Amino acid sequence: MRRSKEQMYPLVASYERGDVSKQDLCQEQKLQEGTFWYWVRKYRSEQEGGFIELVDSEVTDIGIEVILGEGVVRFSRRPPANYLRELLLG
């Protein structure tokens, strides 16, 4: 069954907020994993302001955590901004 953006974006937004897991969403909506990731990529590509500017005074060296889908990358110190950008866009 073909699904529209109007049907899928609210579901993807719910996943992005952490309200539902990928597995539960796919099972409840009878989605193939590839279809799910297609809509996640499409949704993310249309979001405005994907990056926010951090001023040095707002960031300390207590560490940083980057959530990438279902994975988490932790740094003990703040990495260079260009490295984070490459990691996220990679």
Order of alpha helices (4+ residues) and beta strands (2+ residues): alpha-alpha-alpha-beta-beta-alpha
